Amino acid sequence: MSLLLIHGAGGSIEDNYGPIMEGLTARHAVAALDLPGSGTTPAASAPLTLDDLADRYLAAADARGLGTFAVSGYSLGGPIAIRLAARHPERVTRLVLTATFSHADTRTDLAASIWHRLYATGQHDLLVQYLNLLALSEPALNSLTPAQLQAAVTQAVPSIPAGTPDQVDLVRRADVRADLAAITIPALVIVTTEDGLISPALQRDLAAALPQAEVADLATGHLPFAERPEEWLKLITDFLA
């Protein structure tokens, strides 16, 4: 089965799928595209929209020669994947949705607004600390010494994508609740049960609104590729097998 990958806000395909890419490409013809302002994709000149991004990702699948395909959407990639399936139901055969949401609740909007403000004011060191606090599970965060954490922050700051503010702005605006009832293809919603950025309750709400959704719990924070890559890979490949 062919597979299209959509990454999350403030990340890239390499950041979010790199640790499991070898396992995915061993089993699937994979297409991927970085969001505007991430990786090698130029930043957007206008606010991002789900419709435009869905069409961009369809074009990426076309360029890779994929006829029909499954879509794996991580975090912000989830609502983009859902909109793609809604706009092009003849092309999308399955959905894998990880650590994601159908809309931003008040808690998610607050987290994203602080994320946006820290980036805009140049407090990038503090931004990475803030994201580590929200995105890592408690055991993963506590496994790091303060010195190790600071080293990780220092390493991460230069790689923050230039498109972060546009992507985080879309996190706040994205809403695919009206699309969900009509999506009748099989879907797997992987709930990151220790997630402090996108709450497990919000993830379960998404699953409950999809007619053909299965739910798999993964004991990780918001970064399964960092904390549980092999388990995450197995959930995806088993579902698509």
PyMOL commands that set and color helices and strands:
alter all, ss='L'
color gray80, all
select helices_A, chain A and resi 13-25+50-63+77-87+106-120+124-135+138-142+146-159+164-173+177-180+200-209+224-227+229-240
alter helices_A, ss='H'
color red, helices_A
select strands_A, chain A and resi 3-6+30-32+69-74+92-98+187-192+213-218
alter strands_A, ss='S'
color yellow, strands_A
deselect
rebuild
show_as cartoon
